[in-house]
Amino acid sequence: MSDDFEVIAEWIIRKLRDIDLSAADPDRVIRWVLYSLGVKDLGVDIYMYIRSVGRVTSTEIAEKFKISPTTARRYLEQLHTLGLVDYIGREYHLTRKNVASCIRDILIPRIKSVLEDIARVAESALEKEKEERFLSRKDIDRMVLAPVRRELDRTLREARREALKEIERIFSTTKYVGPKMVSKILSRVFDTLAESLRRLGEKTYRDIEIIKIKPTYPTRGLSIIETRDTIKYDVYSEYRLERRHLEYAKEKGKKIIIRVYDTLYLDEGISPDLIDVIEEIYVFGELIGPRNIIESLRDRIRGPGEIRYL
């Protein structure tokens, strides 16, 4: 499987036992930090050497540590990926002397960006899977409309058969058949037909509502994906959206997009000044909340699901 994908960058983060900062010298602290970031012993030595001399080339590193230029470049590229060293042309130097600053300002944003890219790819796969699993027009025709057509044909054939039998019985037992009798026969036939069609219509409506509202896959739980600009909720079971969720989004300057496949409760503690962070709520299942909040969101609520007030 790994051969199918090209690796552009790689990070290894280790959780180490805490170091005694009161007894450790600065070099030992830096080595602890680098080892936590996945740098092997030789890579640590190379970093410490650059720290002492200022600027080096991969050839100089190869000669100093008795390794091939290719191996030297591999270690230098790892340090560069971690944001610890930078280069101009063939020459490598420390990005900053302050390792903590490198981690906070360079490494963490890089890793966060990669994780957001991975999340976006995962989200697109989930969306595609959902689209594929919803019933197509062909599925609806096969599962609902085709049975309706068959049932309707059967009902009409039965009504025609009963009407003919009734007419034959009347003609065989009665000498005179007037308009009133014919009207009575037809009324009875059409009343029976109407009742059959009413029951058929109710069943068809229920079937279509199930297809519209309920997704056809058995997912349960909650998915929250936070990107640079949005926080996306996919609600597959009962979930309560609280004031703190909206306050967090507002603080981060992000919009909330929600897809409800089961039941979403809007907490009573949500105030009208916070609902601007909600960009869209797409309801397949059920949305329940205070009337004033739901009414304020009315233009942002989509989908065929049910909406109820607390």
N, C-alpha and C positions, 0 to 999 in steps of 0.2 A: 504493500500500500504506500509506504513512504517514498518509493521510487517514482510514484505518479506525480509528485509535487516538488517544485524547486524551492529550496530554502533560501530566503533572502537575508534573514537575520534570525538569531537565536539567543534566548536568554535562559540562564539557569539560576534560580533564586533558592538559596539554602537557608533554612532556619537553624542557626547555631545556638549553642548554650551561651548565655550572656557573658561578656568579658568583664573582668574586674577593672573598671576604668581607673580606679584610684591607684592600682599597682602597675598597670600596663603603660609602657612607653609609647610615644606617638607612632613609631614604625610598626609596633605590634598591633595597635588599633587599626592602622591602615590595612595591614595584612588580613586582619579579621574581617574587615569590610569587604575587601576584594574576594576573599574566599566565600563570603556570603553571597556575592554576586556571581559565583560560578567560575571564577578565574582559578586555574590550576597553579601549582607551585611555581613552575617556570614562568607563567604569565605574570604572577605576582612579582617575581624577581625582575622581569623586564620592566614592569611599571616602576618599581623602586629605582631601577637604574636610570630610566628616563627622568624621574623626579630629581635625581642627583646631578645629571649632566645637562639637562635642559632640552636638547634637540638631538635626534638620531635618525639614521636611515635604516631600512630593513637589512641592508648589507652589513652595517656596523653591528646590529643586533645579532645577526647570524655569526659573525666572527667572534663577538664577545662571548656568546653562550654556546658556541660550537654546534650550531644547528644549521639546517639548510635555509637558504633565503625564503623558500616557500613556507617552511614552518614558522619562520620569523614573521612573515607577513600575516600568517593565520592568527598568531597571538596578537599582533598589532591591530588587526581588523576586529578582533574580539574586544579589545580595549576601546576601540573607536565606536563599536556598536553600543558599548556601555556608556558612551559619552565622556570617557575619562581622558582620551587622547584625541588630538585632531592632527591634520597634516596639511602642508603646503607643498605641492609637488611631490618629491620623494622623501621629504623630511617630516618626521613625526615629533610632536611636542605635547605637553600636558594641556588639556583644554582649560583647566583651572587648577590652581594649587589646592583649593578647598574641595575635597572629595564630596562632602555633604552637599555642597552647592551643585556639583555635577549631577548628583543623584536626583535632587529635587527639581532642578531647572531643565535637565536634558533627558536623563534616563526615564523618569516617571512619565513625562509627557509622551515620549516615544512608545513606551509599553502601552500606555492608555490608548494612544492612537491605533496601535496594532490590534488591541482588544476590541476597539470600536469597529474596526474594519471586519474582524472575525464575526462580531455580533451582527453586523449588517448582512454579511453573507449568510449567516445562520437564519436570520429573519427572512431573507428572500427565499430560502429553501422552505421555511415554514409556510410562508404565504403561498408558494407554488403548490405545496402539498395540500393546503386547505382548498385552493382553487380546484385541484384535481379531484378532491374528495367530495366536493359539493356535487349535487346531482345536476347532470346536464339536461337539456331539453329532451334528449332522447331517453334518458333515464325516467324523467317525469312522464313522458308519453307511455313508456313501457309499464311503469309501476302504477300510474293513476289513470291516465286518460284511456289507454287501451282497455283496462277492465271496465271502465265506465261505458265505453262504446259497446262492449260485449253484453253488459248488463242491460243497457238500453235496448239493444236488439232483442234480447230475450224477453224483456218486459213487453215490447210492442208485439212480438209474435204471440205471447200468451194472451194479451188483450184481444188481438184479432181472433184467436181461436175461441176464446170465451164468447166474444160477440157473435161469431158465426153459429156457435152451439145454441146460444139463446134465441137467435133469430130463427134457426131451424126448428127449435122446440115450439116457438110461438106459432109458426106457420103450420106445423103439423097438428096443433091442438085448437087453433082458432081460425074461424072462417074469415073474419074480417079484421084486418090490421089497420088501424087508423093512425093519424099523425101523433096523437097523444101517446100511444103505445110505443111507437118508434122513438119518440123523444125520451120516454122513460128508459128504454133499453140503452139508448146512447148515453144518457146521463149516468146510468149505473156503470157503463164501461169506462167513461171518461173520469168518473170519480175514482174508480179503482186504479186507473192509469196515473192520475195525478198523485195519489197517495204513494204509489210505487216510485214515481219520479222524485217526490219530496224526500223520501228515505234515502234514495240514491244520491240526491244532491247534498244532504247532510253528511253522508259518509265521505263523499268526494271532497267537501270543504275541509273536513277534519284531516284527511290525508294530505291535502295541499298545505294546510297550516303546519303540520308536523314537518313537512319538507322545507317550508320557508324558514321556520324558526329554529329548528334543531339541526346542528351540523351532523353529518353522517359518520363522524369518526369519534372514537371513545376517549378522547383526551380529557383529563381532569387536572385541576390545579390552577396555577397562576403563572404567567410569564411576564416578566418586567424587563424591558430592554431600554437602556438609557444611552442615547447617542449625544452628539455634540449639541443638537438643537431641540431634541424631543425626549420624552419618556413615554414609552408605548406599553400599555397594559393589554394582555389577552386574558380574559377572565373565563375560566372553564368550570368553575364551581362557585359557590357563594362567596362573595368578597365584599368588604366594606371599605369604601374610599373615604378617608378621614381628612380632617382639616390639615393635619401635619403633612400629608402627601402633597397637597396643593401649596402649602407654605414652602416646602422644599423646592418644588418646581419653580415657584416665583423667585425664591432666593437665587437659584441657579440660572434664571432667565430662560427657562425651557418651557415648551408647550407639552400638554398631556394629550395623547391620543388613546382612546380606549375601544376595544372590541369586546362585546359581552356575549358569550355563548351560553351562559347559565344565568346567574342572578347577581346583579351589582346593586349594593345599597349605597346611596349618597348620605353620608352622616349628617345629622341635624346640626352639628357644630360648624358646618361649612358656611361661611358668610358670603354675601353677594360680591364683596370686593375681591374675592379670591377666584371666582369662577372664570375670570378672563384667561387663566392659564390653560383651561380646557379648550382644546381646538376642535375635537370631534369625539362623539360617543356613538359607535355603530352597534345597534342592539339587534342581536339574533334571538336572545333569550328574554330576560326581564330586567327592567330598570325600575328601582324603587327609591323614592326620595321625597323630601319636603316639596310642597307644591311650588313655593316661590323660587326655589333653586331650579327645579325642572322647567318651569315656565321661562326662567331667564336663559336656560340652555336650549330652548326649543328649536332655535334655528341651527343648532349644532348637533342635534340628535338625528341619526339616520337609522334606516333598517326596518325590517318588518316585525320586530319583537314587540313585547307588551310593556307599557309604561304605567306605573301605579304610584299614587301619592301616599305618603306616610300619614 
